[in-house]
Each structure stands twice: as structure tokens, then as C-alpha cells.
Amino acid sequence: MASALQRVSALRRASAECAGSPDSGGPADGRPVHPVSPVFAGRAAELACLASALTAVRSREPVTILLGGEAGIGKSRLVSEFGAMCAGLGAVVLRGACPADSAGEPFAPFPAVLARLAAEVGTDGLARLAGGRSEGELWRLLPELGPAPAPPGERYRAAARARLFGQVLAALGHMSERAPVVLAIEDAHWAGRSARDLLWSLVRNQQRMGRVMVLITFRSDELHRMHPLRLLLAQLGCIRWVRRASLPPLSRDETAEQVAGILAGEPEPGLAESVYARSAGIPLLVEELARCDQPGCQSVHDLVLAGARRLPPDTQGVLRAASAGGGWVGHALLARVTGVTDDRLPAVIRPAISAKVVVTSAGAYAFRHDLIREAFYDDLLPGEQCRLHARFAEAIGSDPALLRGGSAARQLFRHWYRAHDVTAALQAAWQAAADAERALGHAEQLAMLSRVLELWDRVPGAARFIGADHRAVVERAIGVAQCMGEHGRAAALAAERQ
């Protein structure tokens, strides 16, 4: 199977143009153009596989499916279509995604999963599913639902983490007594160490959860030889109820079916074949190519931006700013960063929602696909990127409630670091390490402490900004490394302390 790089090269070699007029952005005959095909082309075999797994789970037979595929191949669309099928069958879908910047967020995407579960059964119901609030470790992942426990002492870290994992397992298992549950974790290639550890624990103990199906998606083209997800996939592959599947490109006929759905009718002669030749059956590229009317589209980046240029200038400006925000960006935060008034922002961003460039949920916005966000972000000049990250940091620092979820300190670190403000980044990293400690995210805590040490010599008088000297930071990092069993890392840090 050709790699993603080979597919992009094929796009560059192709010279065929997409049909349409520059003004309409669609076919010259005036037919409507759907940004996303209402027809779910192909994937009958994959849907049947998922449906079969759900049938087995209804009979209390554990099934986990590891679904790989390259970027833009349609993994999220398949999960959405399967979710709609599950709703019709009375199953509950708990869906969470790992955003591109989630590696430093402890246990992402499980807060979204638990929030969905809390919406299903209520906060008190979630407490009952988890076995009560008495130990309350589950609330470390959902602090907005109630006060989280204080960080455990060093001797009790492992016990607290085991209780947390057990409470997540119990909540899912008890929920499955009411209705079959599909736990869908998307974009696992971006999952951090703590999220991978929790996934491993859940799948390994899946028989104890009853009627719970686990579906994990990931970008296969992202898994280089040293990628941390490779080890988890290998470990999971040794469990008898784990199945591995790969989502292939669309066939020529399936591509033609998708193009017809986008154009709301049969395409002009040769168009479907041209789109298939240039997209190699990648659904996201099919969507962009079927609507593209410019001969200069030679890459994914060009295709996305060509479509975006049809949007009003104000809308494009908001999208450029939003691309620096990462995953979901709240309405109020985006208004603050862009300077567009709160009441005017919906009208400015609506064309992007109508064009399916942006999706919205619970008062926040995100790009429909991360490849689209990447195209906008990569189109920014370095100075523009720095200024936007500084604006995000200033807005979040003045009002952390503007964030949709997660650690404000971790987001502050990300933005200040990319804005090249090393002093503010150092302070944010120290606070983010404390937040990760409260959430029992040992790997993320160590990562943030390592960032503090990395920035130390670049910040004159660093100790006064965080209230701790270099030795104290190193000793804390050693303790976390030892807790994780990273004895080589602990030894290296001990050498640095001397």
C-alpha cells in the first residue's frame, strides 16, 4: 500500500483540474455542492465488522478493535456512522479523542469520556457507578464536577493510581449493565503515557467490564519505529479478544459514489476518474478535490487553502488565529484572541461551519480534521505564530475559565513556549507539573519538570519565579521517575543534581 508521502507525490504529479467555476466553488450547472458527502461511500465491510463486534459484546464476549489508517482515510467518519448505528440499537457510545497537543494532558481523552458518562447518568449516578465518592480518585479527571483529592504522598502514589484505574473500570462496567457501551478512543497516536497506561489496564481487564466494546483508532502513517504507541499495540495484540483492522482507501467505484454525493448528482465525464487518480481514494482529499476548481492545487495544503480562500476575509482571519489554539477553542477565548466581538463572532465563523471547515459543540469550535488545522497553521509566518500564541497565553492567563477543559497551566506553557517567552513558560511548566501530580499523571508531571530544568539556565534567577531551587526541582523529578520505574532516568537526574 502506498504511503501518505507517495500519495501526496501523486497529487503533485497529476495535472488534471477539478470542474467548477471560481465564483460558485462548484459545478458550472449550478447544482449544490456538499462540503462533506451525505453518502457514506464504501466501508460496508468495516461497518459489518464493528456491528459483529457489538453483537458479541451484547453476549458479554469482550472485543477490542484497533483501527488503523493514514490521515484523512475516514476513521472519524466511520466511528460517527457506527455511533449512529449504535444509537439505533440502544447502545451508549462514549467517545473521546486525543488532540494533537494532548501528550502533556494526563489521561486525555478520558475526561471527555467521563463527562459524556456523567451527562448520561448525572454526577451522583457517576459516583454510584464508580463505587461512591468515598475515595474520589475518579474526580481527578473531572474536577469541574467536584473537588478532587489532594495529591497522595509519595508512598501512596501507586495505590491512588490503582484506585483511579479501578474506578474507571467499575464505572464503565456498571454502565454496561444498563446498556451495551462502546468506548471509542480516537487518534491514539497522540495519547500520552498516562492515557496509554489506562487503556492497557482497561483492555487487559475487559472481561470484568461486562458489555463494553473498546474501539481505538490511530494514524498508521504516524507510527515511526520509535513511536510509543507501537509498544502498546504490540502488547494489546497478544490479548485474544483484540482484533486489528486497517481502513483501506476507497476503490474507483466508491470514489465515484462519494463524488456524486458531494456534487448532488452524477459528475461530469472524467471528473470522478480524475479525482480518484489524484486522491488515490483518500476520502478527505476526494472531498477537497471534488470542490476544487484551481489548477494550482498540488498538495493537501494547497487543496485546503484553495477551498478556504472562497470564505470571507474575516472568516479566514479567525481560522488562522484558531489554528494556533490547538484542538477545541471556546467561543469566548476565540473572541478574546481575535478581537472580534462576542456577538459578532458567530456571523464571522458561520461560513466556515457551513463549509464544514469547522465544527462546533458545547460553545467551542474545532477544525473538522487536524490536517485542515495544520494547513492553516503552517501557512502562518513565524512571527504570526508567535504573536498568536502570545495572545492565547495572555487571554488564558487573565481568565483561565476561558479554557474548554484541561490544565490552564499546561496550555499556558504551550503558548508561552511557542511565543518564546521563556520566563513565563518556566512558571507555567512548574504549575503544570503540580496539576499533573494532582491528576496522578506521573509521566506528564515528569515531562513538565524536565521542561523546567531545560529552561532553567535560560531564565536568570529562575528559583525566584517558582519558589524552589534547582536541587529541589531535580529531587522532585527523581522521585517521579522512580515511581514510574524509570530508574535509568532517575540515575541520570541524580548525576545532574551532583
C-alpha positions in Angstrom: 0.0 0.0 0.0 1.4 3.4 -0.9 2.4 5.7 1.9 0.9 9.1 2.6 4.0 10.7 1.2 3.7 8.7 -2.0 0.0 9.8 -2.3 1.0 13.5 -1.9 3.6 13.0 -4.5 1.0 11.5 -6.8 -1.1 14.7 -6.3 1.9 16.8 -7.3 2.5 14.8 -10.5 -1.2 15.0 -11.5 -2.2 17.8 -13.9 -5.9 17.2 -14.2 -8.1 20.1 -13.0 -11.3 19.9 -11.0 -14.5 21.1 -12.6 -16.3 24.2 -11.4 -16.3 28.0 -11.6 -14.2 30.2 -9.3 -17.2 32.1 -8.2 -19.5 29.3 -7.2 -17.0 26.9 -5.9 -18.9 24.0 -7.6 -20.1 22.7 -10.9 -20.9 25.2 -13.6 -24.5 23.8 -13.9 -25.5 25.3 -10.6 -26.1 22.1 -8.7 -25.5 22.3 -4.9 -22.1 21.1 -3.6 -22.0 19.3 -0.2 -18.7 20.0 1.6 -18.9 16.5 3.1 -20.6 13.8 1.1 -24.0 12.8 2.6 -23.4 9.4 1.0 -21.1 7.2 3.2 -19.3 5.5 0.3 -17.8 2.1 0.8 -16.9 0.8 4.3 -19.7 -1.8 4.3 -17.3 -4.5 5.4 -15.8 -2.3 8.1 -19.3 -1.4 9.5 -20.2 -5.0 9.4 -17.1 -5.9 11.4 -18.0 -3.3 14.0 -21.6 -4.4 14.1 -20.4 -8.0 14.6 -18.2 -6.9 17.5 -21.1 -5.2 19.2 -23.2 -8.3 18.8 -20.5 -10.3 20.6 -20.3 -7.7 23.3 -24.0 -7.9 23.9 -23.4 -11.5 24.8 -20.7 -10.5 27.3 -17.9 -11.5 25.0 -15.1 -8.9 25.2 -14.0 -7.3 21.9 -11.4 -4.6 21.3 -10.7 -3.3 17.8 -7.6 -1.5 16.9 -8.4 0.5 13.8 -5.5 2.0 11.9 -5.4 4.1 8.7 -3.5 7.0 7.3 -4.5 10.6 7.8 -7.7 11.6 6.0 -8.8 8.0 5.3 -12.1 8.4 7.2 -11.6 6.8 10.6 -13.6 9.5 12.4 -16.4 9.3 9.8 -16.6 5.5 10.3 -16.8 6.0 14.1 -19.6 8.5 13.6 -21.6 6.3 11.3 -21.1 3.4 13.7 -22.2 5.6 16.6 -25.4 6.4 14.8 -25.9 2.7 14.3 -25.3 2.0 18.0 -27.9 4.7 19.0 -30.5 2.8 16.9 -29.6 -0.4 18.7 -29.8 1.1 22.2 -26.0 1.1 22.9 -24.3 4.0 24.6 -21.2 5.5 22.8 -18.6 7.1 25.0 -16.3 8.9 22.5 -13.1 10.7 23.3 -10.3 12.0 21.1 -6.7 12.7 21.8 -6.0 16.2 20.3 -2.6 16.8 18.7 -1.4 18.7 21.8 -2.7 16.2 24.3 0.5 14.4 25.2 1.1 16.7 28.2 -2.5 16.4 29.4 -2.9 13.5 31.9 -5.3 10.8 30.7 -6.6 12.7 27.7 -9.1 11.7 26.3 -10.8 10.1 29.3 -12.2 13.4 30.9 -14.4 13.7 27.7 -15.5 10.1 28.1 -16.4 10.5 31.8 -18.1 13.8 31.1 -20.3 12.1 28.5 -21.0 9.3 31.0 -21.9 11.9 33.6 -24.3 13.6 31.1 -25.9 10.2 30.6 -26.4 9.3 34.3 -25.8 12.5 36.3 -22.9 13.4 38.7 -24.4 11.3 41.5 -25.1 8.5 39.1 -21.5 8.5 38.0 -20.3 8.4 41.7 -22.5 5.4 42.2 -21.2 3.7 39.1 -17.6 4.2 40.3 -18.4 2.8 43.7 -19.1 6.0 45.6 -17.2 9.3 46.3 -15.5 8.0 49.5 -12.1 7.7 47.8 -12.9 10.0 45.0 -10.0 9.3 42.6 -12.2 9.5 39.6 -12.8 13.2 40.3 -9.2 13.9 39.5 -10.2 13.5 35.8 -13.3 15.7 36.2 -12.5 18.5 38.7 -15.4 20.5 37.4 -17.8 18.0 38.9 -16.5 18.3 42.4 -13.3 18.8 44.5 -10.5 16.4 43.6 -8.5 14.8 46.4 -5.1 16.3 47.3 -2.1 14.7 45.7 -1.2 11.5 47.5 2.0 11.2 49.5 5.0 9.6 47.7 4.3 6.2 49.4 0.7 6.1 48.2 1.0 7.2 44.6 0.8 3.7 43.2 -2.2 2.8 45.4 -4.1 6.0 44.4 -3.4 5.3 40.7 -4.6 1.8 41.0 -7.8 3.0 42.6 -8.3 5.5 39.8 -8.0 2.8 37.2 -10.3 0.6 39.1 -13.0 3.3 39.4 -12.9 3.9 35.7 -13.2 0.2 35.1 -16.1 0.0 37.6 -18.0 3.0 36.1 -17.9 1.5 32.6 -18.8 -1.9 33.8 -21.8 -0.8 35.8 -23.0 1.4 33.0 -22.9 -1.6 30.7 -25.4 -3.3 33.0 -27.9 -0.7 31.8 -27.0 -0.8 28.1 -24.1 -2.0 26.0 -21.3 0.5 25.9 -18.9 1.4 23.1 -15.7 3.1 24.4 -14.3 4.9 21.3 -10.8 6.4 21.7 -9.7 8.3 18.6 -6.3 9.4 17.5 -4.4 7.3 20.0 -1.2 8.1 18.2 -1.3 11.4 20.1 -2.1 9.8 23.5 0.3 10.5 26.4 1.8 7.9 28.6 -0.9 8.0 31.3 -3.7 7.6 28.8 -1.9 4.6 27.2 -1.4 3.0 30.7 -5.2 3.4 31.4 -6.1 2.0 28.0 -3.8 -1.0 28.6 -5.5 -1.6 32.0 -9.0 -1.4 30.6 -8.4 -3.7 27.7 -6.5 -6.2 29.8 -9.3 -6.4 32.3 -12.1 -6.1 29.7 -13.8 -9.3 30.8 -14.6 -7.6 34.1 -16.5 -4.8 32.4 -19.3 -6.9 31.0 -20.9 -5.5 27.9 -18.2 -3.0 26.9 -16.7 -2.8 23.4 -13.4 -0.9 23.0 -12.6 0.8 19.7 -9.2 2.5 19.3 -8.2 4.4 16.2 -4.8 5.7 15.2 -2.9 7.1 12.2 -0.8 4.2 10.9 1.4 6.6 8.9 2.4 8.4 12.1 3.9 5.3 13.7 7.6 5.6 13.1 9.9 2.9 14.5 10.3 4.5 18.0 6.7 5.7 18.4 5.4 5.0 21.9 2.1 3.6 20.7 3.8 0.8 18.8 4.6 -1.0 22.1 1.0 -0.7 23.4 -0.3 -2.0 20.1 2.1 -5.0 20.3 1.0 -5.7 23.9 -2.7 -5.4 23.1 -2.2 -7.7 20.1 -1.3 -10.5 22.5 -4.7 -10.5 24.1 -7.1 -13.0 22.5 -10.1 -10.7 22.2 -8.2 -7.9 20.5 -8.6 -7.6 16.7 -6.6 -5.3 14.5 -8.1 -3.8 11.3 -6.8 -1.3 8.7 -9.0 1.1 6.8 -8.1 1.0 3.1 -8.5 3.8 0.5 -11.8 3.9 -1.4 -11.9 2.0 -4.7 -12.5 3.7 -8.0 -16.3 3.0 -7.8 -16.5 4.1 -4.2 -14.7 7.3 -5.0 -17.2 8.0 -7.8 -20.0 7.4 -5.4 -18.5 9.8 -2.9 -18.0 12.5 -5.7 -21.6 12.0 -6.8 -22.8 12.6 -3.2 -20.7 15.8 -2.9 -22.0 17.2 -6.2 -25.6 16.0 -5.5 -25.7 14.2 -8.9 -23.6 12.4 -11.4 -20.3 14.2 -12.1 -19.2 15.4 -15.5 -17.5 12.7 -17.6 -13.9 12.1 -16.5 -14.2 14.1 -13.2 -14.6 11.1 -10.9 -11.7 9.3 -12.6 -9.6 12.5 -12.3 -10.4 12.8 -8.6 -9.6 9.2 -8.0 -6.3 9.5 -9.8 -5.3 12.5 -7.7 -6.7 11.4 -4.3 -5.8 7.7 -4.5 -9.1 7.1 -2.7 -8.3 9.1 0.4 -11.8 10.4 1.4 -10.6 13.8 2.8 -8.8 14.5 -0.5 -11.7 13.4 -2.5 -13.9 16.0 -0.7 -11.4 18.8 -1.4 -10.7 17.8 -5.0 -14.4 17.4 -5.9 -14.9 21.0 -4.9 -11.6 22.4 -6.1 -11.6 24.5 -9.3 -8.0 25.7 -9.3 -5.2 24.0 -11.3 -2.5 25.0 -8.8 -3.6 22.5 -6.2 -0.6 20.3 -5.8 -0.7 19.1 -2.2 -3.1 18.6 0.7 -2.0 22.1 2.0 -2.9 23.7 -1.3 -6.2 21.9 -1.6 -7.3 23.0 1.9 -6.2 26.6 1.4 -7.8 26.8 -2.1 -11.2 25.9 -0.5 -10.6 28.3 2.3 -9.9 31.2 0.0 -13.6 31.1 -1.0 -14.5 32.1 2.5 -14.9 35.8 3.5 -11.6 37.5 4.6 -12.8 38.0 8.2 -13.6 34.3 8.4 -10.2 33.3 7.1 -8.6 35.6 9.7 -10.5 33.9 12.5 -9.5 30.5 11.2 -5.8 31.4 11.0 -6.0 32.5 14.7 -7.9 29.4 15.7 -5.2 27.2 14.1 -2.8 28.2 16.9 -5.3 27.2 19.6 -4.8 23.5 19.1 -7.9 21.4 19.4 -11.2 22.8 20.6 -11.2 26.5 21.2 -14.0 28.1 23.3 -16.2 30.8 21.8 -15.2 33.4 24.4 -11.5 32.6 24.1 -11.5 32.8 20.3 -13.3 36.2 20.6 -10.7 37.5 23.0 -7.8 36.4 20.9 -9.2 37.6 17.6 -10.7 40.9 18.9 -14.0 40.0 17.2 -16.8 40.9 19.5 -18.6 38.1 21.2 -21.9 38.9 19.5 -20.3 39.2 16.0 -18.2 36.1 16.1 -21.0 33.7 15.2 -21.7 35.5 12.0 -18.0 35.6 11.1 -17.4 31.9 11.7 -20.7 30.6 10.3 -19.4 30.4 6.7 -16.6 28.1 7.9 -19.2 25.9 9.7 -21.4 25.8 6.6 -18.4 24.8 4.5 -17.6 22.0 7.0 -14.1 23.5 7.6 -15.1 24.0 11.3 -17.4 22.0 13.6 -18.9 23.3 16.8 -20.0 21.7 20.1 -20.9 23.0 23.6 -19.8 26.6 22.8 -16.5 25.7 21.3 -15.0 25.3 17.8 -12.6 22.9 16.2 -11.3 22.2 12.7 -13.2 19.2 11.1 -9.9 17.5 10.6 -6.5 18.2 12.0 -5.0 18.2 8.5 -7.1 21.3 7.9 -5.8 22.9 11.1 -2.3 22.1 10.2 -2.6 23.7 6.7 -3.8 26.9 8.2 -1.2 26.9 10.9 1.7 26.1 8.5 0.5 29.0 6.3 1.3 31.4 9.1 4.6 33.2 9.1 6.8 32.5 12.2 6.2 36.0 13.6 2.4 35.5 13.2 2.6 32.2 15.1 4.5 33.8 18.0 2.0 36.7 18.2 -1.0 34.4 18.2 0.5 32.1 20.8 1.2 35.2 23.0 -2.4 36.3 22.6 -3.7 32.9 23.6 -1.4 32.9 26.7 -2.4 36.4 27.7 -6.1 35.6 27.4 -5.9 32.3 29.3 -3.6 33.9 32.0 -6.1 36.7 32.6 -9.1 34.3 32.7 -8.4 30.5 32.9 -12.2 29.9 32.8 -12.0 30.7 29.1 -10.5 27.2 28.5 -12.9 24.5 27.5 -11.1 21.9 29.7 -7.8 20.6 30.8 -5.0 22.3 32.7 -4.7 26.1 32.2 -1.0 25.9 33.2 -0.2 23.3 30.6 -1.9 25.4 27.9 0.0 28.5 29.2 3.2 26.6 28.9 2.5 25.5 25.4 1.6 29.0 24.2 4.4 30.9 26.1 7.0 28.4 24.9 5.9 28.8 21.3 5.8 32.6 21.9 9.5 32.3 23.1 8.8 33.9 26.5 11.0 31.5 28.5 10.3 33.1 31.9 6.5 32.7 31.6 7.0 29.2 30.1 9.1 28.2 33.1 6.5 29.4 35.6 3.7 27.6 33.6 5.7 24.4 33.4 6.2 24.3 37.2 2.4 24.8 37.8 1.6 22.3 35.1 3.8 19.7 36.9 1.8 20.3 40.1 -1.5 19.9 38.2 -0.3 16.6 36.7 0.7 15.4 40.1 -2.9 16.1 41.4 -4.2 14.1 38.4 -1.8 11.2 39.1 -0.3 11.8 35.7 3.3 10.8 36.6 4.6 10.8 33.0 3.2 14.3 32.4 4.5 15.6 35.7 8.0 14.3 34.8 7.7 15.9 31.3 6.9 19.3 32.8 9.6 19.1 35.4 12.0 18.2 32.6 10.9 21.4 30.8 11.6 23.4 34.0 15.1 22.0 34.0 15.5 22.6 30.3 14.6 26.3 30.7 16.5 26.8 34.0 19.7 28.2 32.6 17.8 30.5 30.1 16.0 32.3 32.9 18.2 34.4 35.2 17.2 33.9 38.8 14.8 31.1 37.9 14.4 30.0 41.5 12.6 33.2 42.5 9.9 32.7 39.8 8.8 29.3 41.0 9.8 29.4 44.7 12.1 26.4 44.5 15.8 26.0 43.8 17.4 23.8 41.1 18.2 21.0 43.5 14.6 20.8 44.7 13.3 20.5 41.2 15.8 17.8 40.4 14.9 15.8 43.5 11.2 16.0 42.7 11.9 14.8 39.2 14.0 11.9 40.6 11.1 10.9 42.9 8.6 10.8 40.0 11.0 8.8 37.8 11.5 6.2 40.5 7.7 6.0 41.0 7.3 5.3 37.3 10.1 2.6 37.3 12.3 4.8 35.1 15.4 4.0 37.1 17.8 5.0 34.4 16.2 8.4 34.1 16.4 8.7 37.9 20.1 7.9 37.9 20.7 10.5 35.1 18.9 13.1 37.1 20.8 12.2 40.3 24.0 12.7 38.4 22.8 16.2 37.3 22.0 17.0 40.9 25.6 16.5 41.8 
